[in-house]
Amino acid sequence: MKIVYDKETDTLTITLRDDRIRDSDEVRPGVIADFGYDGKVVRFEILSASQVVSQPKSVAYELLESTAA
């Protein structure tokens, strides 16, 4: 997974996997989802990110472990 914030275009791109894009759809105003040839999401792009994300230059990553035995 890769997250890129482009200050010049004010876009935040979250790439889930490296795959070719077959189709893109604006799923909500300002949120574009790119889909691969398998129909699954490849990446998201958030337009005007500084108006949506409180700190577009900061990322926190958390991995939750299952507590089920």
C-alpha positions as CSV (number, residue, x, y, z in Angstrom):
1,M,0.0,0.0,0.0
2,K,1.2,3.5,-0.8
3,I,-0.1,6.9,0.1
4,V,0.9,10.1,-1.8
5,Y,-0.1,13.6,-1.1
6,D,0.5,16.0,-3.9
7,K,0.6,19.6,-2.5
8,E,0.6,21.2,-6.0
9,T,-2.7,19.5,-7.1
10,D,-4.0,19.0,-3.5
11,T,-4.8,15.4,-4.1
12,L,-4.3,12.4,-1.8
13,T,-3.8,9.0,-3.6
14,I,-4.1,5.8,-1.7
15,T,-2.8,2.9,-3.8
16,L,-3.8,-0.5,-2.5
17,R,-2.0,-2.6,-5.1
18,D,0.0,-2.2,-8.2
19,D,-2.3,-3.2,-11.0
20,R,-3.6,-1.8,-14.3
21,I,-6.6,0.4,-14.1
22,R,-9.6,-0.6,-16.2
23,D,-12.2,1.8,-15.0
24,S,-12.6,4.8,-12.7
25,D,-15.7,6.1,-11.0
26,E,-16.4,9.2,-8.8
27,V,-18.0,7.3,-6.0
28,R,-18.7,10.5,-4.0
29,P,-18.1,14.1,-4.9
30,G,-14.3,14.5,-4.9
31,V,-13.5,10.8,-4.3
32,I,-12.4,8.7,-7.3
33,A,-12.1,4.9,-7.1
34,D,-10.0,3.1,-9.7
35,F,-10.8,-0.5,-10.5
36,G,-8.6,-3.2,-12.0
37,Y,-9.5,-5.7,-14.7
38,D,-10.7,-8.1,-11.9
39,G,-13.3,-5.5,-10.8
40,K,-11.6,-4.9,-7.4
41,V,-10.4,-1.5,-6.1
42,V,-6.8,-0.6,-7.0
43,R,-6.6,2.9,-5.6
44,F,-8.6,5.9,-4.3
45,E,-7.9,9.6,-5.1
46,I,-9.2,12.3,-2.9
47,L,-9.5,15.7,-4.6
48,S,-9.1,18.9,-2.6
49,A,-7.6,16.8,0.1
50,S,-6.6,19.6,2.4
51,Q,-10.3,20.4,2.8
52,V,-11.2,16.8,3.7
53,V,-8.1,15.4,5.5
54,S,-7.1,17.2,8.7
55,Q,-3.4,16.6,8.2
56,P,-2.7,15.4,4.6
57,K,1.1,15.3,5.3
58,S,0.8,13.0,8.3
59,V,-0.1,9.3,8.2
60,A,-0.6,6.9,11.1
61,Y,-0.6,3.1,10.4
62,E,-2.0,0.6,12.8
63,L,-2.1,-3.1,12.5
64,L,-4.8,-4.7,14.7
65,E,-4.2,-8.3,15.8
66,S,-7.0,-10.6,16.4
67,T,-7.6,-11.6,20.0
68,A,-9.8,-14.6,19.1
69,A,-8.3,-17.9,20.2
